[in-house]
């Protein structure tokens, strides 16, 4: 059970990390090379943005944990 918003952020962080890992594996696979250039480019941009969002979530979690002490 997710007790509070910090727990929800931690769950979201973990889920997002899994999705990023899967996307990275796909982008680095031979199958990705069969995509149209524009599609692969968009997947790479999506990967970058997802990593930025992951960093923001990490910072928010750290901040909230620090302020709860």
PDB file of N, H, CA, C and O in Angstrom:
ATOM      1  N   UNK A   1       0.850  -1.197   0.000  1.00  0.00           N
ATOM      2  CA  UNK A   1       0.000   0.000   0.000  1.00  0.00           C
ATOM      3  C   UNK A   1       0.886   1.247   0.000  1.00  0.00           C
ATOM      4  O   UNK A   1       1.857   1.346   0.751  1.00  0.00           O
ATOM      5  N   UNK A   2       0.530   2.166  -0.841  1.00  0.00           N
ATOM      6  H   UNK A   2      -0.259   2.085  -1.450  1.00  0.00           H
ATOM      7  CA  UNK A   2       1.296   3.409  -0.924  1.00  0.00           C
ATOM      8  C   UNK A   2       0.734   4.397   0.092  1.00  0.00           C
ATOM      9  O   UNK A   2      -0.375   4.909  -0.062  1.00  0.00           O
ATOM     10  N   UNK A   3       1.521   4.652   1.131  1.00  0.00           N
ATOM     11  H   UNK A   3       2.422   4.236   1.256  1.00  0.00           H
ATOM     12  CA  UNK A   3       1.038   5.458   2.236  1.00  0.00           C
ATOM     13  C   UNK A   3       0.988   6.945   1.940  1.00  0.00           C
ATOM     14  O   UNK A   3       0.077   7.645   2.384  1.00  0.00           O
ATOM     15  N   UNK A   4       1.963   7.423   1.194  1.00  0.00           N
ATOM     16  H   UNK A   4       2.703   6.855   0.834  1.00  0.00           H
ATOM     17  CA  UNK A   4       2.004   8.861   0.974  1.00  0.00           C
ATOM     18  C   UNK A   4       2.606   9.181  -0.394  1.00  0.00           C
ATOM     19  O   UNK A   4       2.983   8.293  -1.158  1.00  0.00           O
ATOM     20  N   UNK A   5       2.678  10.453  -0.665  1.00  0.00           N
ATOM     21  H   UNK A   5       2.371  11.174  -0.044  1.00  0.00           H
ATOM     22  CA  UNK A   5       3.159  10.872  -1.982  1.00  0.00           C
ATOM     23  C   UNK A   5       4.626  10.526  -2.210  1.00  0.00           C
ATOM     24  O   UNK A   5       5.040  10.338  -3.354  1.00  0.00           O
ATOM     25  N   UNK A   6       5.413  10.438  -1.156  1.00  0.00           N
ATOM     26  H   UNK A   6       5.077  10.590  -0.226  1.00  0.00           H
ATOM     27  CA  UNK A   6       6.818  10.058  -1.325  1.00  0.00           C
ATOM     28  C   UNK A   6       6.901   8.609  -1.787  1.00  0.00           C
ATOM     29  O   UNK A   6       7.689   8.282  -2.674  1.00  0.00           O
ATOM     30  N   UNK A   7       6.099   7.752  -1.196  1.00  0.00           N
ATOM     31  H   UNK A   7       5.459   8.018  -0.476  1.00  0.00           H
ATOM     32  CA  UNK A   7       6.064   6.351  -1.630  1.00  0.00           C
ATOM     33  C   UNK A   7       5.606   6.245  -3.080  1.00  0.00           C
ATOM     34  O   UNK A   7       6.126   5.430  -3.843  1.00  0.00           O
ATOM     35  N   UNK A   8       4.636   7.067  -3.457  1.00  0.00           N
ATOM     36  H   UNK A   8       4.213   7.729  -2.838  1.00  0.00           H
ATOM     37  CA  UNK A   8       4.161   7.052  -4.847  1.00  0.00           C
ATOM     38  C   UNK A   8       5.259   7.522  -5.798  1.00  0.00           C
ATOM     39  O   UNK A   8       5.414   6.978  -6.892  1.00  0.00           O
ATOM     40  N   UNK A   9       6.021   8.535  -5.377  1.00  0.00           N
ATOM     41  H   UNK A   9       5.896   8.976  -4.489  1.00  0.00           H
ATOM     42  CA  UNK A   9       7.130   8.994  -6.216  1.00  0.00           C
ATOM     43  C   UNK A   9       8.201   7.910  -6.349  1.00  0.00           C
ATOM     44  O   UNK A   9       8.775   7.730  -7.423  1.00  0.00           O
ATOM     45  N   UNK A  10       8.467   7.193  -5.264  1.00  0.00           N
ATOM     46  H   UNK A  10       8.001   7.339  -4.392  1.00  0.00           H
ATOM     47  CA  UNK A  10       9.448   6.113  -5.310  1.00  0.00           C
ATOM     48  C   UNK A  10       8.996   4.995  -6.250  1.00  0.00           C
ATOM     49  O   UNK A  10       9.801   4.431  -6.991  1.00  0.00           O
ATOM     50  N   UNK A  11       7.703   4.685  -6.211  1.00  0.00           N
ATOM     51  H   UNK A  11       7.049   5.144  -5.609  1.00  0.00           H
ATOM     52  CA  UNK A  11       7.154   3.676  -7.114  1.00  0.00           C
ATOM     53  C   UNK A  11       7.251   4.149  -8.552  1.00  0.00           C
ATOM     54  O   UNK A  11       7.639   3.387  -9.438  1.00  0.00           O
ATOM     55  N   UNK A  12       6.902   5.403  -8.785  1.00  0.00           N
ATOM     56  H   UNK A  12       6.587   6.022  -8.065  1.00  0.00           H
ATOM     57  CA  UNK A  12       6.990   5.972 -10.132  1.00  0.00           C
ATOM     58  C   UNK A  12       8.439   5.968 -10.617  1.00  0.00           C
ATOM     59  O   UNK A  12       8.700   5.681 -11.785  1.00  0.00           O
ATOM     60  N   UNK A  13       9.367   6.280  -9.740  1.00  0.00           N
ATOM     61  H   UNK A  13       9.155   6.513  -8.791  1.00  0.00           H
ATOM     62  CA  UNK A  13      10.791   6.283 -10.078  1.00  0.00           C
ATOM     63  C   UNK A  13      11.235   4.893 -10.526  1.00  0.00           C
ATOM     64  O   UNK A  13      11.897   4.737 -11.552  1.00  0.00           O
ATOM     65  N   UNK A  14      10.863   3.904  -9.751  1.00  0.00           N
ATOM     66  H   UNK A  14      10.325   4.030  -8.918  1.00  0.00           H
ATOM     67  CA  UNK A  14      11.233   2.525 -10.070  1.00  0.00           C
ATOM     68  C   UNK A  14      10.618   2.067 -11.394  1.00  0.00           C
ATOM     69  O   UNK A  14      11.294   1.456 -12.221  1.00  0.00           O
ATOM     70  N   UNK A  15       9.342   2.365 -11.585  1.00  0.00           N
ATOM     71  H   UNK A  15       8.793   2.862 -10.913  1.00  0.00           H
ATOM     72  CA  UNK A  15       8.662   1.999 -12.833  1.00  0.00           C
ATOM     73  C   UNK A  15       9.309   2.684 -14.032  1.00  0.00           C
ATOM     74  O   UNK A  15       9.530   2.066 -15.073  1.00  0.00           O
ATOM     75  N   UNK A  16       9.605   3.954 -13.870  1.00  0.00           N
ATOM     76  H   UNK A  16       9.426   4.456 -13.024  1.00  0.00           H
ATOM     77  CA  UNK A  16      10.221   4.707 -14.957  1.00  0.00           C
ATOM     78  C   UNK A  16      11.618   4.176 -15.268  1.00  0.00           C
ATOM     79  O   UNK A  16      12.014   4.097 -16.431  1.00  0.00           O
ATOM     80  N   UNK A  17      12.352   3.817 -14.238  1.00  0.00           N
ATOM     81  H   UNK A  17      12.030   3.881 -13.294  1.00  0.00           H
ATOM     82  CA  UNK A  17      13.688   3.265 -14.439  1.00  0.00           C
ATOM     83  C   UNK A  17      13.613   1.966 -15.260  1.00  0.00           C
ATOM     84  O   UNK A  17      14.442   1.737 -16.140  1.00  0.00           O
ATOM     85  N   UNK A  18      12.632   1.134 -14.971  1.00  0.00           N
ATOM     86  H   UNK A  18      11.958   1.321 -14.255  1.00  0.00           H
ATOM     87  CA  UNK A  18      12.439  -0.106 -15.733  1.00  0.00           C
ATOM     88  C   UNK A  18      12.115   0.190 -17.196  1.00  0.00           C
ATOM     89  O   UNK A  18      12.645  -0.459 -18.098  1.00  0.00           O
ATOM     90  N   UNK A  19      11.250   1.165 -17.423  1.00  0.00           N
ATOM     91  H   UNK A  19      10.819   1.692 -16.690  1.00  0.00           H
ATOM     92  CA  UNK A  19      10.877   1.524 -18.793  1.00  0.00           C
ATOM     93  C   UNK A  19      12.084   2.089 -19.554  1.00  0.00           C
ATOM     94  O   UNK A  19      12.279   1.799 -20.734  1.00  0.00           O
ATOM     95  N   UNK A  20      12.878   2.889 -18.866  1.00  0.00           N
ATOM     96  H   UNK A  20      12.719   3.125 -17.907  1.00  0.00           H
ATOM     97  CA  UNK A  20      14.078   3.453 -19.490  1.00  0.00           C
ATOM     98  C   UNK A  20      15.042   2.341 -19.882  1.00  0.00           C
ATOM     99  O   UNK A  20      15.604   2.359 -20.977  1.00  0.00           O
ATOM    100  N   UNK A  21      15.231   1.385 -18.998  1.00  0.00           N
ATOM    101  H   UNK A  21      14.774   1.370 -18.109  1.00  0.00           H
ATOM    102  CA  UNK A  21      16.134   0.270 -19.291  1.00  0.00           C
ATOM    103  C   UNK A  21      15.660  -0.533 -20.497  1.00  0.00           C
ATOM    104  O   UNK A  21      16.466  -0.935 -21.337  1.00  0.00           O
ATOM    105  N   UNK A  22      14.358  -0.764 -20.581  1.00  0.00           N
ATOM    106  H   UNK A  22      13.704  -0.438 -19.899  1.00  0.00           H
ATOM    107  CA  UNK A  22      13.807  -1.504 -21.721  1.00  0.00           C
ATOM    108  C   UNK A  22      13.977  -0.716 -23.018  1.00  0.00           C
ATOM    109  O   UNK A  22      14.335  -1.275 -24.055  1.00  0.00           O
ATOM    110  N   UNK A  23      13.716   0.584 -22.943  1.00  0.00           N
ATOM    111  H   UNK A  23      13.426   1.038 -22.101  1.00  0.00           H
ATOM    112  CA  UNK A  23      13.863   1.416 -24.139  1.00  0.00           C
ATOM    113  C   UNK A  23      15.323   1.469 -24.577  1.00  0.00           C
ATOM    114  O   UNK A  23      15.613   1.406 -25.772  1.00  0.00           O
ATOM    115  N   UNK A  24      16.237   1.584 -23.631  1.00  0.00           N
ATOM    116  H   UNK A  24      16.002   1.635 -22.661  1.00  0.00           H
ATOM    117  CA  UNK A  24      17.659   1.609 -23.965  1.00  0.00           C
ATOM    118  C   UNK A  24      18.078   0.303 -24.640  1.00  0.00           C
ATOM    119  O   UNK A  24      18.827   0.312 -25.617  1.00  0.00           O
ATOM    120  N   UNK A  25      17.591  -0.813 -24.111  1.00  0.00           N
ATOM    121  H   UNK A  25      16.982  -0.820 -23.317  1.00  0.00           H
ATOM    122  CA  UNK A  25      17.910  -2.111 -24.716  1.00  0.00           C
ATOM    123  C   UNK A  25      17.413  -2.179 -26.149  1.00  0.00           C
ATOM    124  O   UNK A  25      18.106  -2.680 -27.035  1.00  0.00           O
ATOM    125  N   UNK A  26      16.199  -1.669 -26.370  1.00  0.00           N
ATOM    126  H   UNK A  26      15.636  -1.263 -25.650  1.00  0.00           H
ATOM    127  CA  UNK A  26      15.654  -1.686 -27.721  1.00  0.00           C
ATOM    128  C   UNK A  26      16.456  -0.782 -28.657  1.00  0.00           C
ATOM    129  O   UNK A  26      16.794  -1.178 -29.772  1.00  0.00           O
ATOM    130  N   UNK A  27      16.753   0.415 -28.204  1.00  0.00           N
ATOM    131  H   UNK A  27      16.478   0.737 -27.298  1.00  0.00           H
ATOM    132  CA  UNK A  27      17.489   1.373 -29.040  1.00  0.00           C
ATOM    133  C   UNK A  27      18.851   0.805 -29.440  1.00  0.00           C
ATOM    134  O   UNK A  27      19.340   1.067 -30.539  1.00  0.00           O
ATOM    135  N   UNK A  28      19.452   0.039 -28.557  1.00  0.00           N
ATOM    136  H   UNK A  28      19.055  -0.173 -27.664  1.00  0.00           H
ATOM    137  CA  UNK A  28      20.771  -0.530 -28.829  1.00  0.00           C
ATOM    138  C   UNK A  28      20.710  -1.890 -29.523  1.00  0.00           C
ATOM    139  O   UNK A  28      21.744  -2.515 -29.760  1.00  0.00           O
ATOM    140  N   UNK A  29      19.521  -2.339 -29.843  1.00  0.00           N
ATOM    141  H   UNK A  29      18.681  -1.831 -29.651  1.00  0.00           H
ATOM    142  CA  UNK A  29      19.376  -3.645 -30.482  1.00  0.00           C
ATOM    143  C   UNK A  29      19.420  -3.519 -32.005  1.00  0.00           C
ATOM    144  O   UNK A  29      19.178  -2.441 -32.548  1.00  0.00           O
ATOM    145  N   UNK A  30      19.725  -4.609 -32.684  1.00  0.00           N
ATOM    146  H   UNK A  30      19.922  -5.485 -32.243  1.00  0.00           H
ATOM    147  CA  UNK A  30      19.710  -4.592 -34.159  1.00  0.00           C
ATOM    148  C   UNK A  30      18.329  -4.259 -34.729  1.00  0.00           C
ATOM    149  O   UNK A  30      18.222  -3.696 -35.818  1.00  0.00           O
ATOM    150  N   UNK A  31      17.285  -4.606 -33.993  1.00  0.00           N
ATOM    151  H   UNK A  31      17.373  -5.063 -33.108  1.00  0.00           H
ATOM    152  CA  UNK A  31      15.928  -4.337 -34.475  1.00  0.00           C
ATOM    153  C   UNK A  31      15.671  -2.831 -34.629  1.00  0.00           C
ATOM    154  O   UNK A  31      14.921  -2.414 -35.512  1.00  0.00           O
ATOM    155  N   UNK A  32      16.288  -2.030 -33.777  1.00  0.00           N
ATOM    156  H   UNK A  32      16.897  -2.369 -33.060  1.00  0.00           H
ATOM    157  CA  UNK A  32      16.100  -0.578 -33.853  1.00  0.00           C
ATOM    158  C   UNK A  32      16.613  -0.027 -35.177  1.00  0.00           C
ATOM    159  O   UNK A  32      16.108   0.976 -35.680  1.00  0.00           O
ATOM    160  N   UNK A  33      17.610  -0.684 -35.728  1.00  0.00           N
ATOM    161  H   UNK A  33      18.020  -1.498 -35.319  1.00  0.00           H
ATOM    162  CA  UNK A  33      18.183  -0.210 -36.995  1.00  0.00           C
ATOM    163  C   UNK A  33      17.242  -0.435 -38.171  1.00  0.00           C
ATOM    164  O   UNK A  33      17.467   0.106 -39.254  1.00  0.00           O
ATOM    165  N   UNK A  34      16.197  -1.223 -37.973  1.00  0.00           N
ATOM    166  H   UNK A  34      16.015  -1.662 -37.093  1.00  0.00           H
ATOM    167  CA  UNK A  34      15.228  -1.453 -39.041  1.00  0.00           C
ATOM    168  C   UNK A  34      14.152  -0.368 -39.085  1.00  0.00           C
ATOM    169  O   UNK A  34      13.356  -0.314 -40.022  1.00  0.00           O
ATOM    170  N   UNK A  35      14.134   0.489 -38.074  1.00  0.00           N
ATOM    171  H   UNK A  35      14.781   0.446 -37.313  1.00  0.00           H
ATOM    172  CA  UNK A  35      13.138   1.565 -38.026  1.00  0.00           C
ATOM    173  C   UNK A  35      13.501   2.683 -38.991  1.00  0.00           C
ATOM    174  O   UNK A  35      14.665   2.863 -39.351  1.00  0.00           O
ATOM    175  N   UNK A  36      12.494   3.420 -39.398  1.00  0.00           N
ATOM    176  H   UNK A  36      11.549   3.274 -39.106  1.00  0.00           H
ATOM    177  CA  UNK A  36      12.751   4.631 -40.161  1.00  0.00           C
ATOM    178  C   UNK A  36      13.561   5.584 -39.286  1.00  0.00           C
ATOM    179  O   UNK A  36      13.408   5.594 -38.064  1.00  0.00           O
ATOM    180  N   UNK A  37      14.413   6.372 -39.907  1.00  0.00           N
ATOM    181  H   UNK A  37      14.537   6.363 -40.899  1.00  0.00           H
ATOM    182  CA  UNK A  37      15.285   7.280 -39.157  1.00  0.00           C
ATOM    183  C   UNK A  37      14.510   8.180 -38.198  1.00  0.00           C
ATOM    184  O   UNK A  37      14.917   8.380 -37.053  1.00  0.00           O
ATOM    185  N   UNK A  38      13.392   8.718 -38.674  1.00  0.00           N
ATOM    186  H   UNK A  38      13.061   8.556 -39.604  1.00  0.00           H
ATOM    187  CA  UNK A  38      12.603   9.631 -37.843  1.00  0.00           C
ATOM    188  C   UNK A  38      12.052   8.922 -36.607  1.00  0.00           C
ATOM    189  O   UNK A  38      12.016   9.503 -35.522  1.00  0.00           O
ATOM    190  N   UNK A  39      11.626   7.678 -36.766  1.00  0.00           N
ATOM    191  H   UNK A  39      11.655   7.206 -37.647  1.00  0.00           H
ATOM    192  CA  UNK A  39      11.096   6.921 -35.625  1.00  0.00           C
ATOM    193  C   UNK A  39      12.195   6.645 -34.605  1.00  0.00           C
ATOM    194  O   UNK A  39      11.977   6.787 -33.401  1.00  0.00           O
ATOM    195  N   UNK A  40      13.353   6.259 -35.072  1.00  0.00           N
ATOM    196  H   UNK A  40      13.531   6.144 -36.049  1.00  0.00           H
ATOM    197  CA  UNK A  40      14.464   6.007 -34.156  1.00  0.00           C
ATOM    198  C   UNK A  40      14.893   7.296 -33.461  1.00  0.00           C
ATOM    199  O   UNK A  40      15.182   7.297 -32.265  1.00  0.00           O
ATOM    200  N   UNK A  41      14.931   8.369 -34.202  1.00  0.00           N
ATOM    201  H   UNK A  41      14.696   8.368 -35.174  1.00  0.00           H
ATOM    202  CA  UNK A  41      15.290   9.661 -33.618  1.00  0.00           C
ATOM    203  C   UNK A  41      14.317  10.049 -32.509  1.00  0.00           C
ATOM    204  O   UNK A  41      14.731  10.534 -31.455  1.00  0.00           O
ATOM    205  N   UNK A  42      13.021   9.835 -32.747  1.00  0.00           N
ATOM    206  H   UNK A  42      12.684   9.441 -33.602  1.00  0.00           H
ATOM    207  CA  UNK A  42      12.022  10.155 -31.726  1.00  0.00           C
ATOM    208  C   UNK A  42      12.173   9.264 -30.493  1.00  0.00           C
ATOM    209  O   UNK A  42      11.984   9.729 -29.369  1.00  0.00           O
ATOM    210  N   UNK A  43      12.506   8.009 -30.688  1.00  0.00           N
ATOM    211  H   UNK A  43      12.660   7.631 -31.600  1.00  0.00           H
ATOM    212  CA  UNK A  43      12.733   7.123 -29.547  1.00  0.00           C
ATOM    213  C   UNK A  43      13.946   7.576 -28.728  1.00  0.00           C
ATOM    214  O   UNK A  43      13.939   7.499 -27.500  1.00  0.00           O
ATOM    215  N   UNK A  44      14.967   8.040 -29.410  1.00  0.00           N
ATOM    216  H   UNK A  44      14.973   8.102 -30.408  1.00  0.00           H
ATOM    217  CA  UNK A  44      16.155   8.529 -28.709  1.00  0.00           C
ATOM    218  C   UNK A  44      15.819   9.785 -27.910  1.00  0.00           C
ATOM    219  O   UNK A  44      16.265   9.940 -26.774  1.00  0.00           O
ATOM    220  N   UNK A  45      15.038  10.674 -28.501  1.00  0.00           N
ATOM    221  H   UNK A  45      14.675  10.548 -29.424  1.00  0.00           H
ATOM    222  CA  UNK A  45      14.604  11.884 -27.782  1.00  0.00           C
ATOM    223  C   UNK A  45      13.745  11.493 -26.581  1.00  0.00           C
ATOM    224  O   UNK A  45      13.902  12.050 -25.494  1.00  0.00           O
ATOM    225  N   UNK A  46      12.848  10.545 -26.774  1.00  0.00           N
ATOM    226  H   UNK A  46      12.720  10.093 -27.656  1.00  0.00           H
ATOM    227  CA  UNK A  46      12.006  10.066 -25.679  1.00  0.00           C
ATOM    228  C   UNK A  46      12.878   9.517 -24.550  1.00  0.00           C
ATOM    229  O   UNK A  46      12.620   9.795 -23.379  1.00  0.00           O
ATOM    230  N   UNK A  47      13.893   8.748 -24.889  1.00  0.00           N
ATOM    231  H   UNK A  47      14.102   8.522 -25.840  1.00  0.00           H
ATOM    232  CA  UNK A  47      14.824   8.193 -23.907  1.00  0.00           C
ATOM    233  C   UNK A  47      15.499   9.316 -23.107  1.00  0.00           C
ATOM    234  O   UNK A  47      15.613   9.232 -21.884  1.00  0.00           O
ATOM    235  N   UNK A  48      15.938  10.351 -23.800  1.00  0.00           N
ATOM    236  H   UNK A  48      15.845  10.419 -24.793  1.00  0.00           H
ATOM    237  CA  UNK A  48      16.607  11.466 -23.131  1.00  0.00           C
ATOM    238  C   UNK A  48      15.661  12.194 -22.179  1.00  0.00           C
ATOM    239  O   UNK A  48      16.036  12.534 -21.057  1.00  0.00           O
ATOM    240  N   UNK A  49      14.443  12.426 -22.633  1.00  0.00           N
ATOM    241  H   UNK A  49      14.138  12.150 -23.545  1.00  0.00           H
ATOM    242  CA  UNK A  49      13.470  13.139 -21.809  1.00  0.00           C
ATOM    243  C   UNK A  49      13.073  12.293 -20.592  1.00  0.00           C
ATOM    244  O   UNK A  49      12.906  12.818 -19.491  1.00  0.00           O
ATOM    245  N   UNK A  50      12.926  11.003 -20.798  1.00  0.00           N
ATOM    246  H   UNK A  50      13.061  10.576 -21.692  1.00  0.00           H
ATOM    247  CA  UNK A  50      12.600  10.119 -19.681  1.00  0.00           C
ATOM    248  C   UNK A  50      13.716  10.152 -18.632  1.00  0.00           C
ATOM    249  O   UNK A  50      13.437  10.117 -17.434  1.00  0.00           O
ATOM    250  N   UNK A  51      14.961  10.219 -19.070  1.00  0.00           N
ATOM    251  H   UNK A  51      15.187  10.248 -20.043  1.00  0.00           H
ATOM    252  CA  UNK A  51      16.076  10.318 -18.132  1.00  0.00           C
ATOM    253  C   UNK A  51      16.070  11.644 -17.381  1.00  0.00           C
ATOM    254  O   UNK A  51      16.394  11.690 -16.195  1.00  0.00           O
ATOM    255  N   UNK A  52      15.705  12.714 -18.065  1.00  0.00           N
ATOM    256  H   UNK A  52      15.441  12.677 -19.029  1.00  0.00           H
ATOM    257  CA  UNK A  52      15.590  14.011 -17.400  1.00  0.00           C
ATOM    258  C   UNK A  52      14.504  13.954 -16.327  1.00  0.00           C
ATOM    259  O   UNK A  52      14.698  14.444 -15.214  1.00  0.00           O
ATOM    260  N   UNK A  53      13.376  13.362 -16.662  1.00  0.00           N
ATOM    261  H   UNK A  53      13.219  12.965 -17.566  1.00  0.00           H
ATOM    262  CA  UNK A  53      12.274  13.228 -15.714  1.00  0.00           C
ATOM    263  C   UNK A  53      12.700  12.365 -14.523  1.00  0.00           C
ATOM    264  O   UNK A  53      12.346  12.661 -13.382  1.00  0.00           O
ATOM    265  N   UNK A  54      13.454  11.306 -14.786  1.00  0.00           N
ATOM    266  H   UNK A  54      13.742  11.065 -15.713  1.00  0.00           H
ATOM    267  CA  UNK A  54      13.949  10.444 -13.721  1.00  0.00           C
ATOM    268  C   UNK A  54      14.831  11.248 -12.760  1.00  0.00           C
ATOM    269  O   UNK A  54      14.737  11.083 -11.543  1.00  0.00           O
ATOM    270  N   UNK A  55      15.674  12.105 -13.300  1.00  0.00           N
ATOM    271  H   UNK A  55      15.750  12.239 -14.288  1.00  0.00           H
ATOM    272  CA  UNK A  55      16.542  12.947 -12.473  1.00  0.00           C
ATOM    273  C   UNK A  55      15.728  13.904 -11.607  1.00  0.00           C
ATOM    274  O   UNK A  55      16.058  14.139 -10.445  1.00  0.00           O
ATOM    275  N   UNK A  56      14.678  14.443 -12.178  1.00  0.00           N
ATOM    276  H   UNK A  56      14.410  14.252 -13.123  1.00  0.00           H
ATOM    277  CA  UNK A  56      13.810  15.355 -11.424  1.00  0.00           C
ATOM    278  C   UNK A  56      13.115  14.608 -10.295  1.00  0.00           C
ATOM    279  O   UNK A  56      13.053  15.099  -9.167  1.00  0.00           O
ATOM    280  N   UNK A  57      12.592  13.422 -10.595  1.00  0.00           N
ATOM    281  H   UNK A  57      12.642  13.024 -11.511  1.00  0.00           H
ATOM    282  CA  UNK A  57      11.957  12.619  -9.549  1.00  0.00           C
ATOM    283  C   UNK A  57      12.951  12.304  -8.433  1.00  0.00           C
ATOM    284  O   UNK A  57      12.614  12.386  -7.252  1.00  0.00           O
ATOM    285  N   UNK A  58      14.170  11.946  -8.810  1.00  0.00           N
ATOM    286  H   UNK A  58      14.444  11.879  -9.770  1.00  0.00           H
ATOM    287  CA  UNK A  58      15.196  11.639  -7.819  1.00  0.00           C
ATOM    288  C   UNK A  58      15.456  12.838  -6.911  1.00  0.00           C
ATOM    289  O   UNK A  58      15.546  12.696  -5.691  1.00  0.00           O
ATOM    290  N   UNK A  59      15.574  14.001  -7.506  1.00  0.00           N
ATOM    291  H   UNK A  59      15.501  14.116  -8.497  1.00  0.00           H
ATOM    292  CA  UNK A  59      15.819  15.216  -6.730  1.00  0.00           C
ATOM    293  C   UNK A  59      14.647  15.510  -5.792  1.00  0.00           C
ATOM    294  O   UNK A  59      14.854  15.900  -4.643  1.00  0.00           O
ATOM    295  N   UNK A  60      13.427  15.325  -6.277  1.00  0.00           N
ATOM    296  H   UNK A  60      13.260  15.008  -7.211  1.00  0.00           H
ATOM    297  CA  UNK A  60      12.248  15.572  -5.443  1.00  0.00           C
ATOM    298  C   UNK A  60      12.184  14.604  -4.267  1.00  0.00           C
ATOM    299  O   UNK A  60      11.856  14.995  -3.148  1.00  0.00           O
ATOM    300  N   UNK A  61      12.498  13.345  -4.528  1.00  0.00           N
ATOM    301  H   UNK A  61      12.764  13.027  -5.438  1.00  0.00           H
ATOM    302  CA  UNK A  61      12.478  12.344  -3.463  1.00  0.00           C
ATOM    303  C   UNK A  61      13.526  12.685  -2.407  1.00  0.00           C
ATOM    304  O   UNK A  61      13.241  12.658  -1.210  1.00  0.00           O
ATOM    305  N   UNK A  62      14.729  13.004  -2.853  1.00  0.00           N
ATOM    306  H   UNK A  62      14.960  13.026  -3.826  1.00  0.00           H
ATOM    307  CA  UNK A  62      15.797  13.365  -1.910  1.00  0.00           C
ATOM    308  C   UNK A  62      15.399  14.579  -1.077  1.00  0.00           C
ATOM    309  O   UNK A  62      15.601  14.595   0.137  1.00  0.00           O
ATOM    310  N   UNK A  63      14.837  15.591  -1.725  1.00  0.00           N
ATOM    311  H   UNK A  63      14.672  15.578  -2.711  1.00  0.00           H
ATOM    312  CA  UNK A  63      14.421  16.792  -1.024  1.00  0.00           C
ATOM    313  C   UNK A  63      13.350  16.486   0.015  1.00  0.00           C
ATOM    314  O   UNK A  63      13.422  16.973   1.143  1.00  0.00           O
ATOM    315  N   UNK A  64      12.368  15.689  -0.354  1.00  0.00           N
ATOM    316  H   UNK A  64      12.310  15.293  -1.270  1.00  0.00           H
ATOM    317  CA  UNK A  64      11.288  15.367   0.563  1.00  0.00           C
ATOM    318  C   UNK A  64      11.795  14.526   1.737  1.00  0.00           C
ATOM    319  O   UNK A  64      11.357  14.728   2.870  1.00  0.00           O
ATOM    320  N   UNK A  65      12.685  13.612   1.489  1.00  0.00           N
ATOM    321  H   UNK A  65      13.040  13.448   0.569  1.00  0.00           H
ATOM    322  CA  UNK A  65      13.225  12.802   2.571  1.00  0.00           C
ATOM    323  C   UNK A  65      14.051  13.646   3.527  1.00  0.00           C
ATOM    324  O   UNK A  65      14.036  13.434   4.740  1.00  0.00           O
ATOM    325  N   UNK A  66      14.774  14.608   2.960  1.00  0.00           N
ATOM    326  H   UNK A  66      14.786  14.780   1.975  1.00  0.00           H
ATOM    327  CA  UNK A  66      15.591  15.489   3.783  1.00  0.00           C
ATOM    328  C   UNK A  66      14.717  16.395   4.652  1.00  0.00           C
ATOM    329  O   UNK A  66      15.028  16.625   5.820  1.00  0.00           O
ATOM    330  N   UNK A  67      13.632  16.904   4.086  1.00  0.00           N
ATOM    331  H   UNK A  67      13.379  16.717   3.137  1.00  0.00           H
ATOM    332  CA  UNK A  67      12.795  17.847   4.827  1.00  0.00           C
ATOM    333  C   UNK A  67      11.907  17.147   5.855  1.00  0.00           C
ATOM    334  O   UNK A  67      11.372  17.796   6.754  1.00  0.00           O
ATOM    335  N   UNK A  68      11.746  15.817   5.730  1.00  0.00           N
ATOM    336  H   UNK A  68      12.180  15.290   5.000  1.00  0.00           H
ATOM    337  CA  UNK A  68      10.924  15.099   6.704  1.00  0.00           C
ATOM    338  C   UNK A  68      11.701  14.720   7.956  1.00  0.00           C
ATOM    339  O   UNK A  68      11.098  14.307   8.947  1.00  0.00           O
ATOM    340  N   UNK A  69      13.013  14.849   7.937  1.00  0.00           N
ATOM    341  H   UNK A  69      13.503  15.184   7.133  1.00  0.00           H
ATOM    342  CA  UNK A  69      13.836  14.441   9.083  1.00  0.00           C
ATOM    343  C   UNK A  69      13.658  15.414  10.225  1.00  0.00           C
ATOM    344  O   UNK A  69      14.267  15.243  11.281  1.00  0.00           O
TER     345      UNK A  69
END
